Amino acid sequence: MTELPPRAEMEDAVYQRDTSYDGIFFVAVRSTGVFCRPSCPARKPLADNMEFFSTARDAMFSGYRPCKRCRPLAVDGTPPEWVEQLIDRVENAPDQRLTDADLRRMEIEPSRARRYFLKHYGITFQAYCRGRRLGQALKQIRQGAPLDDVALGNGYESHSGFRDAFGRTFGRPPGQARDAECILTEMIETPVGPMIAGATPQGVCLLEFSERRRLEAQFTVLRRHFHCPILPGSNVHLEQLRSELEAYFAGTLRDFTVPLLYPGTDFQRRVWDALLQIPYGETSYYEKLGEGIGAQRAARAVGTANGWNRIAILIPCHRVITKSGKLGGYGGGLWRKQWLLDLEQCHR
């Protein structure tokens, strides 16, 4: 479960309508049955009448409905300004270390940065910075840079410190890592909220909604399948994915061409292959999917495999509904599933 800020801090954020906490938690009002963003302009309730949740999903599952005024489900995918400032600082100088004192000088509380990056990237801010430095180091090693230059040019004060950090991450010393691989991940903002994308040098292996509960488990599965670390960064496949997603959400792209990697059990692979055959703008149902792969009585197992799909939208599990025509389940939330189906219906 995602760590929430202290209750007093959340209450103060609600009373101050602090937009920097939007996305970190949601506040629900027991007397009205409504949940909101911390920055909602509506009249603020008494502190005893507030209940706090780390995700909109948790609030909805607890029986609250979204506020019509601040529309907490209408995620615009834009990180708070202070997060963009941090990411820009890291990207402009990935070799420079940012300490807690540096964050405070930027008027950013370190605990807030830690919570935000854990929630949206699956790692703390310091782990994000460390991963960015090591990913940059691996890139330089592959390009033939001298190891001395790589170590001292990525914020490490000694060769031994660099070797230890590199070895813990990649499982081998820098001198043996010219052919090492890793899964690079980055956040992609979309009209249905921020998504975490991941790719190896061979193709895209992850596209998930950043607040999905199963995201941490998906990271564990990816490490087991690919036997390599997961680090922040980008490559040609992620750049292509970003471009194709932009066209998809604009209604100008129906078929993705970026290469996909989706290892799994034989049954899972058959289900995911079948999902790729569902045409844009159309739907199928679990029983029919099972029949198509020779598992006529395995609708429940098909649904489970559907839920373990790690590449949302591109492997279109959102196109599977129940035989009765209801939406069924969706890891990203039913509102997103309906949104995606409506988008495709409008542009088919």
Residue pairs with C-beta under 8 A, 6 or more apart in sequence:
1 54
2 54
2 55
2 115
2 118
2 119
2 211
3 54
3 115
3 118
4 10
4 25
4 52
4 54
4 115
5 13
5 21
5 24
5 25
5 111
5 112
5 115
7 52
10 21
10 25
10 27
10 38
10 50
10 52
11 47
11 50
12 18
13 20
13 21
13 38
14 27
14 38
14 44
14 50
15 44
17 38
17 39
17 40
17 41
18 38
18 39
19 38
19 39
19 80
20 80
20 81
20 82
20 112
21 38
21 39
22 37
22 38
22 39
22 80
23 75
23 79
23 80
23 116
23 119
23 120
24 38
24 54
24 112
24 115
24 116
24 119
25 38
25 52
25 53
25 54
26 35
26 36
26 37
26 38
26 52
26 53
26 54
26 55
26 56
26 58
26 59
26 72
27 35
27 36
27 37
27 38
27 40
27 50
27 51
27 52
27 53
28 34
28 35
28 36
28 50
28 51
28 52
28 53
28 59
28 62
28 64
29 35
29 36
29 45
29 49
29 50
29 51
30 49
30 50
30 51
31 45
31 49
32 45
33 63
33 64
33 65
34 64
34 65
34 66
34 67
35 53
35 56
35 59
35 60
35 64
35 65
35 66
35 67
35 72
36 42
36 67
36 69
36 70
36 72
37 67
37 70
37 72
39 70
40 67
40 69
40 70
40 72
41 69
41 70
42 67
42 69
42 70
51 62
51 64
53 59
53 62
54 119
54 211
55 211
55 213
56 66
56 72
56 73
56 211
56 333
57 211
57 213
57 333
59 72
60 66
60 333
66 72
66 73
73 333
73 335
75 192
75 193
75 194
76 191
77 189
77 190
77 191
77 192
77 193
77 194
78 189
79 87
79 120
79 187
79 189
79 194
80 116
82 106
82 107
82 108
83 113
83 116
85 106
85 108
86 98
86 103
86 106
86 108
86 113
86 125
89 98
89 106
90 98
90 128
90 129
90 132
91 132
94 129
94 132
94 133
94 136
94 154
94 155
95 133
95 136
95 153
95 154
95 155
96 155
97 129
97 155
98 125
98 129
100 110
103 109
103 110
103 113
103 125
104 110
110 125
113 125
114 124
114 125
114 126
116 125
117 123
117 124
117 125
117 127
117 128
118 124
119 210
119 211
120 187
120 194
120 196
120 210
120 211
121 128
121 185
121 187
121 196
121 210
121 232
122 196
122 215
122 216
122 219
123 131
128 232
130 165
131 169
131 229
131 230
131 231
131 232
131 233
132 231
132 232
132 233
133 154
133 155
133 156
134 154
134 165
134 166
134 169
134 170
134 231
135 182
135 184
135 231
135 232
135 233
136 154
136 233
137 150
137 151
137 154
137 162
137 166
137 174
138 170
138 177
138 180
138 182
138 231
139 233
140 149
140 150
140 153
140 154
141 147
141 150
141 174
141 177
141 178
142 178
147 159
147 174
147 175
148 159
150 162
150 174
151 158
151 159
151 162
151 163
151 174
154 162
156 162
156 165
162 174
163 173
163 174
166 173
166 174
166 177
167 173
167 174
169 229
169 231
170 177
170 180
170 182
170 228
170 229
171 229
172 180
180 228
181 200
181 201
181 226
181 228
182 200
182 228
182 229
182 230
182 231
182 233
183 198
183 199
183 200
183 205
183 206
183 222
183 226
183 228
183 229
183 230
183 231
184 198
184 199
184 200
184 231
184 232
184 233
184 234
184 235
184 238
185 196
185 197
185 198
185 206
185 230
185 231
185 232
185 233
186 196
186 197
186 232
186 233
186 234
186 238
187 194
187 195
187 196
187 197
187 210
188 194
188 195
188 196
188 197
188 207
188 241
188 242
188 245
189 195
190 245
190 249
191 249
191 339
192 209
192 332
192 336
192 339
192 340
193 209
193 210
193 211
193 336
194 209
194 210
195 207
195 208
195 209
195 210
195 312
196 206
196 207
196 208
196 209
196 210
196 215
197 204
197 206
197 207
197 238
197 241
197 242
198 204
198 205
198 206
198 207
198 222
198 230
198 238
199 205
199 206
199 235
199 237
199 238
199 241
200 226
200 228
200 237
200 261
201 235
201 237
202 237
202 259
202 261
203 237
203 258
203 259
203 260
203 261
204 237
204 238
204 241
204 258
204 259
204 260
204 261
204 311
204 314
205 222
205 226
205 260
205 261
205 262
205 310
205 311
206 218
206 222
206 310
206 311
207 241
207 310
207 311
207 312
207 313
207 314
208 214
208 215
208 218
208 310
208 312
208 331
208 332
209 215
209 312
209 331
209 332
209 333
209 336
212 331
212 332
214 307
214 308
214 331
218 310
219 230
221 310
222 230
222 310
223 229
223 230
225 263
225 264
226 263
237 258
237 259
240 257
240 258
241 258
241 314
244 253
244 256
244 257
244 258
245 313
247 253
248 254
248 256
248 313
249 343
251 343
251 346
251 347
252 347
254 280
254 281
254 347
255 280
256 314
258 314
260 311
260 314
260 315
262 269
262 272
262 309
262 310
262 311
262 315
263 269
264 272
264 305
264 308
267 295
267 301
267 305
268 305
268 308
270 293
270 295
271 289
271 293
271 302
271 305
271 306
272 305
272 309
272 315
273 293
274 289
274 292
274 293
275 289
275 306
275 309
275 315
275 316
275 317
275 319
275 320
276 315
276 316
277 292
278 284
278 316
278 319
278 320
280 344
280 348
281 344
281 345
281 347
281 348
282 319
282 348
283 319
283 320
283 321
283 341
284 319
284 320
284 321
285 320
285 321
285 322
285 323
286 299
286 300
286 302
286 303
286 306
286 320
286 322
286 323
286 328
287 296
287 299
287 323
288 323
289 299
289 302
289 306
289 320
290 296
290 297
290 298
290 299
290 301
290 302
293 302
295 301
295 302
303 328
303 329
306 317
306 320
307 317
307 329
307 331
309 315
309 317
312 318
312 331
312 332
313 340
317 330
318 330
318 332
318 336
318 337
318 340
318 341
319 341
319 344
320 328
321 327
321 328
322 328
327 334
327 337
327 338
330 336
330 337
